[in-house]
């Protein structure tokens, strides 16, 4: 009896509710459709919705079939040609004068640009991948309709499926549009950008280019002395990581320190101090950065004021010396970023259980011991995901560098300045110089660096390993 009871409970855990009065096995897989499906289910791999139509799921079957027909029409009219040109004729054609057999000039043939061919080809690949995924959805639905028809005598109607999307599978309804937006506006442009890394799309080939394989990657990591080379890439990468480290952790610890000072029982005017920092957040960041850029120029307000006071004999090289420029952007970023950190950590500090501090005081712990053993572990445990996202954001912190220093100082003939991050270097290579292939390679390397750092850091943190373990 005990064995039977355990078997029933295990079976319940492997099932899901399909209708109001029936519990059926899950999941519905493509493997099940081919192994256990009847002729209608198996033929659904060629004729979408056939199994649903055979089980009187008319609306669902018509929708599946309509999507298949639309894909076929797209491929016949546009998709197949776009894929063919993508792989065999990416360089396109130039506009040439044409003549009739009798020598009469005709209208010139339309020019085909490589970037247009690349865009339509990548879109066709994306649509084809989406169609393949939809094919799996069709096969699962085909087997599900067959199974329910055989076991219950009827398959759920279209209205039943709609009600299920509103109730049991509401997450699908809620997440469909956001997921679709991510696929169209994030994944598709990302694939387009990645494909540029394998082409000769640069300032010398702005209209007509072709596939070059991994030649651009070799150029970026080699030391051939070009405008983009391995030595320059490593220099920019090292500065990017140094910048991200200081911009993240100096903001974090100094912001936490100020938040702790404000939260102290002896601090008066807590609302005033928090309001002051909130006011600095209300000013648009680009306005603050442009103002600071103007003030720190050789003829700016800061240098003129210091010279008028007799403190300096010449202008300070805020953006003309590499060391000065790097320290300047880090310090200005502190002024911009610390108020955000204060707002982030204030609520967390206020939620640390007060009895932990009371117990520590009874044990004779001083403020530093309380900070190291209570405050800091709690903050790190809670804010590890925030630190990772902040570090990632600082690696891609385009605004601060581009608006404040513009990457300066920039050596003569170099494509990247001493304060350029990978993201600002990428911008200069693409928008300013038109070297989209090199920019795409740098973008791929930037993604790899961020992915490795974020995954290793988060998976080794307490926030991931023991989500509810802090006491």
C-alpha positions as CSV (number, residue, x, y, z in Angstrom):
1,X,0.0,0.0,0.0
2,X,2.8,2.4,0.9
3,X,4.5,1.6,-2.4
4,X,1.3,2.3,-4.4
5,X,0.8,5.6,-2.5
6,X,4.3,6.7,-3.3
7,X,3.8,5.8,-7.0
8,X,0.6,7.8,-7.2
9,X,2.2,10.9,-5.6
10,X,5.2,10.6,-8.0
11,X,2.8,10.5,-10.9
12,X,0.9,13.6,-9.7
13,X,4.2,15.5,-9.5
14,X,4.9,14.7,-13.1
15,X,1.5,15.8,-14.4
16,X,-0.2,19.1,-15.1
17,X,-3.8,20.2,-15.4
18,X,-5.0,20.5,-19.0
19,X,-8.7,21.0,-18.6
20,X,-11.2,21.5,-15.9
21,X,-11.6,17.8,-15.3
22,X,-8.6,16.0,-16.6
23,X,-4.9,15.6,-15.6
24,X,-2.6,14.6,-18.5
25,X,1.2,13.8,-18.7
26,X,3.6,16.5,-19.5
27,X,5.6,17.7,-21.3
28,X,4.4,17.3,-24.9
29,X,7.5,16.8,-26.9
30,X,8.4,16.5,-30.6
31,X,9.9,13.1,-29.8
32,X,6.5,11.9,-28.5
33,X,4.9,13.2,-31.6
34,X,7.0,11.0,-33.9
35,X,7.2,8.0,-31.6
36,X,3.5,7.7,-30.6
37,X,1.7,10.0,-33.1
38,X,-0.7,8.7,-35.7
39,X,-0.7,9.5,-39.3
40,X,-2.3,13.0,-38.8
41,X,0.2,13.9,-36.1
42,X,3.2,12.9,-38.2
43,X,1.9,14.5,-41.3
44,X,1.7,17.7,-39.3
45,X,5.4,18.1,-39.7
46,X,4.7,18.9,-43.4
47,X,1.1,20.3,-43.2
48,X,0.9,22.5,-40.1
49,X,-2.3,22.1,-38.0
50,X,-3.4,18.9,-39.8
51,X,-3.7,17.0,-36.5
52,X,-5.6,19.9,-34.9
53,X,-8.1,20.1,-37.8
54,X,-8.6,16.3,-37.6
55,X,-9.5,16.7,-33.9
56,X,-11.9,19.5,-34.7
57,X,-9.6,22.2,-33.3
58,X,-10.5,24.3,-36.4
59,X,-9.3,27.8,-35.4
60,X,-6.0,26.5,-34.0
61,X,-5.4,24.3,-37.0
62,X,-6.2,27.2,-39.4
63,X,-3.8,29.5,-37.5
64,X,-1.0,27.0,-37.7
65,X,-1.6,26.4,-41.4
66,X,-1.8,30.2,-42.1
67,X,1.6,30.8,-40.5
68,X,3.1,28.0,-42.6
69,X,1.6,29.5,-45.8
70,X,2.8,33.0,-44.9
71,X,6.3,31.7,-44.4
72,X,6.2,29.9,-47.7
73,X,5.0,33.0,-49.5
74,X,7.8,35.1,-47.8
75,X,10.5,32.6,-48.8
76,X,9.2,32.4,-52.4
77,X,9.0,36.2,-52.8
78,X,11.9,37.5,-50.7
79,X,13.5,35.1,-48.2
80,X,15.1,32.6,-50.6
81,X,16.7,35.3,-52.7
82,X,17.9,37.1,-49.6
83,X,19.6,34.0,-48.3
84,X,21.1,33.2,-51.7
85,X,22.6,36.7,-51.9
86,X,23.8,36.6,-48.3
87,X,26.0,33.6,-48.9
88,X,26.9,33.9,-52.6
89,X,26.6,37.5,-53.7
90,X,27.1,39.7,-50.6
91,X,29.2,42.3,-52.6
92,X,26.1,43.3,-54.5
93,X,26.2,45.1,-57.8
94,X,27.1,48.6,-58.9
95,X,24.9,50.8,-61.0
96,X,25.9,50.5,-64.7
97,X,24.6,52.0,-67.9
98,X,22.7,49.5,-70.0
99,X,22.0,49.6,-73.8
100,X,19.5,47.9,-75.9
101,X,20.4,45.6,-78.8
102,X,20.3,48.6,-81.2
103,X,22.6,50.7,-78.9
104,X,19.8,52.8,-77.3
105,X,20.7,53.8,-73.7
106,X,18.4,52.2,-71.2
107,X,17.8,53.1,-67.6
108,X,20.8,52.1,-65.4
109,X,20.4,48.9,-63.4
110,X,19.6,49.6,-59.7
111,X,22.6,49.5,-57.4
112,X,22.6,46.8,-54.7
113,X,24.3,47.8,-51.5
114,X,26.0,45.1,-49.4
115,X,24.7,46.4,-46.1
116,X,21.1,46.0,-47.5
117,X,21.8,42.5,-48.6
118,X,23.4,41.7,-45.2
119,X,20.4,43.1,-43.4
120,X,17.8,41.2,-45.4
121,X,19.8,38.0,-45.3
122,X,20.2,38.1,-41.5
123,X,16.5,38.9,-41.2
124,X,15.7,35.9,-43.4
125,X,17.9,33.7,-41.2
126,X,16.1,35.1,-38.1
127,X,12.7,34.4,-39.5
128,X,13.7,30.9,-40.6
129,X,14.9,30.2,-37.1
130,X,11.7,31.5,-35.7
131,X,9.8,29.2,-38.1
132,X,11.7,26.2,-37.0
133,X,10.8,26.9,-33.4
134,X,7.2,27.3,-34.4
135,X,7.4,24.0,-36.2
136,X,8.2,22.4,-32.8
137,X,5.3,24.2,-31.3
138,X,3.1,22.8,-34.0
139,X,4.3,19.2,-33.5
140,X,3.7,19.4,-29.7
141,X,0.2,20.8,-30.2
142,X,-0.4,18.0,-32.8
143,X,0.5,15.3,-30.4
144,X,-1.4,16.9,-27.5
145,X,-4.6,17.1,-29.6
146,X,-4.3,13.4,-30.5
147,X,-3.6,12.3,-27.0
148,X,-6.5,14.2,-25.4
149,X,-8.8,13.0,-28.1
150,X,-7.9,9.4,-27.5
151,X,-8.0,9.6,-23.7
152,X,-10.9,12.0,-23.0
153,X,-12.9,11.8,-26.2
154,X,-12.4,15.5,-27.1
155,X,-9.5,18.0,-27.5
156,X,-9.8,21.4,-25.8
157,X,-11.5,24.1,-27.9
158,X,-10.0,27.4,-28.9
159,X,-11.9,29.1,-26.1
160,X,-10.4,26.6,-23.6
161,X,-6.9,27.4,-24.8
162,X,-7.6,31.1,-24.5
163,X,-8.9,30.7,-21.0
164,X,-5.8,28.6,-20.2
165,X,-3.7,31.5,-21.4
166,X,-5.5,33.8,-19.0
167,X,-5.2,31.5,-16.0
168,X,-2.9,28.4,-16.0
169,X,-0.5,29.8,-18.5
170,X,-0.9,33.5,-17.8
171,X,2.9,33.8,-17.8
172,X,3.0,33.0,-21.5
173,X,0.5,35.8,-22.2
174,X,2.3,38.3,-20.0
175,X,5.8,37.6,-21.3
176,X,5.0,37.2,-25.0
177,X,5.2,40.8,-26.0
178,X,8.3,41.7,-24.0
179,X,10.0,38.6,-25.3
180,X,9.0,39.5,-28.9
181,X,10.4,43.0,-28.4
182,X,13.7,41.6,-27.1
183,X,14.0,39.3,-30.1
184,X,13.2,42.0,-32.6
185,X,15.0,45.0,-31.1
186,X,17.9,43.3,-29.3
187,X,18.7,39.9,-30.7
188,X,18.2,40.7,-34.4
189,X,20.4,43.9,-34.3
190,X,23.0,41.9,-32.3
191,X,23.1,39.2,-35.0
192,X,23.4,41.9,-37.7
193,X,26.3,43.5,-35.8
194,X,28.1,40.1,-35.2
195,X,27.8,39.3,-38.9
196,X,29.7,42.6,-39.8
197,X,32.7,41.3,-37.9
198,X,33.2,38.7,-40.7
199,X,33.1,41.1,-43.6
200,X,35.3,43.8,-45.1
201,X,32.8,46.6,-44.2
202,X,35.1,49.5,-43.5
203,X,35.8,53.0,-44.7
204,X,37.5,51.6,-47.8
205,X,34.5,49.5,-48.7
206,X,31.5,51.5,-47.5
207,X,29.0,50.3,-50.2
208,X,30.3,46.9,-51.5
209,X,32.0,44.4,-49.3
210,X,32.3,40.7,-49.0
211,X,32.9,37.9,-46.4
212,X,36.5,37.8,-45.1
213,X,36.2,35.1,-42.4
214,X,38.3,35.7,-39.2
215,X,40.6,38.3,-40.9
216,X,39.2,41.1,-38.7
217,X,39.8,39.2,-35.5
218,X,43.4,38.5,-36.6
219,X,43.9,42.2,-37.2
220,X,42.6,43.2,-33.8
221,X,44.8,40.7,-31.9
222,X,47.9,41.2,-34.1
223,X,50.7,43.8,-33.8
224,X,51.0,44.9,-37.4
225,X,51.0,48.6,-36.4
226,X,47.6,49.5,-38.0
227,X,45.0,51.8,-36.5
228,X,43.5,48.7,-34.8
229,X,46.0,46.2,-33.4
230,X,46.6,43.9,-30.5
231,X,48.7,46.3,-28.4
232,X,46.2,49.1,-28.7
233,X,43.3,46.7,-27.9
234,X,45.0,45.4,-24.8
235,X,45.8,48.9,-23.6
236,X,42.1,50.0,-24.0
237,X,40.9,46.8,-22.4
238,X,43.1,47.2,-19.4
239,X,42.0,50.8,-18.9
240,X,38.4,49.8,-19.3
241,X,38.7,47.2,-16.5
242,X,40.6,49.6,-14.3
243,X,38.0,52.3,-14.9
244,X,35.1,49.9,-14.3
245,X,36.7,48.7,-11.0
246,X,37.2,52.1,-9.5
247,X,34.0,53.6,-10.9
248,X,32.0,50.7,-9.3
249,X,33.7,50.1,-5.9
250,X,34.7,53.7,-5.1
251,X,31.1,54.8,-5.8
252,X,29.8,51.8,-3.8
253,X,31.9,52.2,-0.6
254,X,31.9,56.0,-0.5
255,X,28.2,56.0,-1.1
256,X,27.6,53.4,1.6
257,X,29.8,55.4,4.0
258,X,27.8,58.6,3.4
259,X,24.5,56.7,3.7
260,X,25.7,55.2,7.0
261,X,26.6,58.7,8.3
262,X,23.2,60.0,7.3
263,X,21.5,57.0,9.0
264,X,23.3,57.5,12.3
265,X,21.1,58.3,15.3
266,X,23.2,61.4,16.1
267,X,22.9,62.9,12.5
268,X,20.4,65.7,12.4
269,X,18.4,66.8,9.3
270,X,18.4,63.4,7.7
271,X,15.6,64.4,5.2
272,X,17.7,67.5,4.3
273,X,20.8,65.6,3.4
274,X,18.9,63.0,1.4
275,X,17.1,65.8,-0.4
276,X,20.4,67.4,-1.3
277,X,21.7,64.2,-2.9
278,X,18.4,63.6,-4.6
279,X,18.6,67.1,-6.2
280,X,21.9,66.2,-7.8
281,X,20.2,63.2,-9.4
282,X,17.4,65.3,-10.8
283,X,19.9,67.3,-13.0
284,X,20.4,65.4,-16.3
285,X,23.7,63.7,-16.3
286,X,24.8,64.9,-19.7
287,X,24.3,68.5,-18.6
288,X,26.5,68.0,-15.6
289,X,29.2,66.3,-17.7
290,X,29.2,69.0,-20.4
291,X,29.4,71.8,-17.8
292,X,32.4,70.0,-16.1
293,X,34.1,69.5,-19.5
294,X,33.9,73.3,-20.1
295,X,35.0,74.2,-16.6
296,X,38.1,71.9,-16.8
297,X,39.4,73.1,-20.1
298,X,42.8,75.0,-20.2
299,X,40.9,78.2,-20.5
300,X,38.0,77.1,-18.3
301,X,36.7,78.5,-15.1
302,X,38.7,76.2,-12.8
303,X,42.1,77.0,-14.3
304,X,41.4,80.7,-14.6
305,X,40.2,80.8,-11.0
306,X,43.3,79.0,-9.7
307,X,45.6,81.2,-11.7
308,X,43.9,84.4,-10.5
309,X,44.5,83.2,-6.9
310,X,48.1,82.6,-7.7
311,X,47.9,78.9,-6.8
312,X,49.2,77.7,-10.2
313,X,51.4,79.4,-12.9
314,X,49.8,77.5,-15.8
315,X,46.7,75.6,-16.6
316,X,46.4,72.1,-15.1
317,X,46.4,69.4,-17.8
318,X,43.0,67.8,-16.9
319,X,42.5,66.4,-20.3
320,X,45.9,66.9,-22.0
321,X,47.9,64.5,-19.8
322,X,47.0,60.8,-19.7
323,X,47.3,60.3,-15.9
324,X,45.5,63.6,-15.1
325,X,42.7,62.7,-17.5
326,X,42.1,59.3,-16.1
327,X,42.1,60.5,-12.5
328,X,39.8,63.4,-13.5
329,X,37.2,61.1,-15.1
330,X,37.2,58.8,-12.1
331,X,36.7,61.7,-9.7
332,X,34.0,63.4,-11.7
333,X,32.2,60.0,-12.0
334,X,32.2,59.8,-8.2
335,X,30.5,63.2,-8.0
336,X,27.9,62.0,-10.5
337,X,27.4,58.4,-9.2
338,X,27.6,58.6,-5.4
339,X,24.1,60.1,-5.0
340,X,22.6,57.1,-6.9
341,X,24.5,54.7,-4.6
342,X,23.2,56.5,-1.5
343,X,19.6,56.1,-2.7
344,X,20.3,52.4,-3.5
345,X,21.8,51.4,-0.2
346,X,19.8,53.5,2.3
347,X,16.8,51.2,2.3
348,X,19.1,48.1,2.7
349,X,20.9,49.7,5.6
350,X,17.6,50.5,7.3
351,X,16.5,46.9,6.9
352,X,19.4,45.3,8.7
353,X,17.9,43.8,12.0
354,X,18.7,46.2,14.9
355,X,19.0,43.2,17.3
356,X,22.2,42.2,15.5
357,X,23.8,45.5,16.5
358,X,22.4,45.3,20.0
359,X,23.9,41.9,20.5
360,X,27.2,43.0,19.1
361,X,27.3,46.0,21.5
362,X,26.6,43.7,24.4
363,X,29.5,41.5,23.3
364,X,31.8,44.6,23.3
365,X,32.2,45.0,19.6
366,X,33.3,48.4,18.4
367,X,31.9,50.2,15.3
368,X,34.6,48.7,13.0
369,X,33.9,45.2,14.1
370,X,30.2,45.7,13.7
371,X,30.8,47.0,10.2
372,X,33.0,44.1,9.2
373,X,30.9,41.4,10.7
374,X,27.3,42.7,10.3
375,X,26.9,45.6,7.9
376,X,29.4,44.6,5.2
377,X,28.4,40.9,4.9
378,X,24.7,41.8,4.8
379,X,25.3,44.5,2.1
380,X,27.5,42.3,-0.1
381,X,25.0,39.4,0.2
382,X,22.1,41.6,-0.9
383,X,23.8,43.8,-3.4
384,X,26.0,41.4,-5.3
385,X,23.7,41.4,-8.4
386,X,23.6,45.2,-8.2
387,X,27.4,45.4,-8.1
388,X,27.7,43.1,-11.1
389,X,25.2,45.1,-13.2
390,X,26.9,48.3,-12.1
391,X,30.3,47.0,-13.1
392,X,28.8,45.9,-16.5
393,X,27.3,49.4,-16.9
394,X,30.6,51.1,-16.2
395,X,32.4,49.0,-18.8
396,X,29.8,50.4,-21.2
397,X,29.7,53.8,-19.6
398,X,29.6,55.8,-22.8
399,X,28.2,59.1,-21.5
400,X,30.8,59.9,-18.8
401,X,33.9,59.3,-21.0
402,X,32.6,60.7,-24.3
403,X,30.9,63.8,-22.9
404,X,33.6,64.6,-20.3
405,X,36.9,63.8,-22.0
406,X,36.0,62.6,-25.5
407,X,38.7,59.9,-25.0
408,X,41.4,62.6,-24.8
409,X,44.4,62.8,-24.8
410,X,44.7,61.0,-28.2
411,X,48.1,60.3,-29.6
412,X,48.7,61.4,-33.2
413,X,47.6,58.7,-35.6
414,X,46.0,56.6,-33.0
415,X,42.3,55.5,-33.3
416,X,41.8,55.4,-29.5
417,X,42.6,58.0,-26.8
418,X,44.1,57.4,-23.3
419,X,40.7,57.6,-21.6
420,X,38.7,55.8,-24.3
421,X,36.8,52.7,-23.2
422,X,36.0,49.8,-25.5
423,X,32.6,51.2,-26.0
424,X,33.8,54.8,-27.0
425,X,36.5,53.3,-29.1
426,X,33.9,51.2,-30.9
427,X,31.8,54.4,-31.5
428,X,34.8,56.2,-33.0
429,X,35.7,53.3,-35.3
430,X,32.1,53.0,-36.6
431,X,30.5,56.4,-36.5
432,X,33.6,58.6,-37.0
433,X,35.8,56.4,-39.2
434,X,33.3,54.0,-40.8
435,X,35.2,50.8,-39.9
436,X,32.2,48.8,-38.9
437,X,34.0,45.4,-39.1
438,X,36.6,46.4,-36.6
439,X,34.0,47.9,-34.3
440,X,31.9,44.7,-34.5
441,X,34.9,42.7,-33.5
442,X,35.6,44.9,-30.5
443,X,31.9,44.7,-29.6
444,X,32.1,40.9,-29.6
445,X,35.2,40.9,-27.4
446,X,33.5,43.3,-25.0
447,X,30.6,41.0,-24.7
448,X,32.9,38.0,-24.0
449,X,34.7,39.9,-21.3
450,X,31.5,41.1,-19.6
451,X,29.9,37.6,-19.9
452,X,32.8,35.9,-18.3
453,X,33.2,38.4,-15.4
454,X,29.5,38.5,-14.7
455,X,28.9,34.7,-14.8
456,X,32.0,33.8,-12.7
457,X,31.3,36.5,-10.1
458,X,27.6,35.8,-9.7
459,X,27.9,32.0,-9.6
460,X,30.6,32.2,-6.9
461,X,28.6,34.7,-4.8
462,X,26.4,33.8,-1.8
463,X,23.5,35.5,-3.5
464,X,23.5,32.7,-6.0
465,X,24.6,29.7,-3.9
466,X,22.4,30.3,-0.9
467,X,19.7,32.8,-1.7
468,X,17.9,32.7,1.6
469,X,21.0,31.7,3.7
470,X,21.8,35.1,5.4
471,X,20.9,35.3,9.0
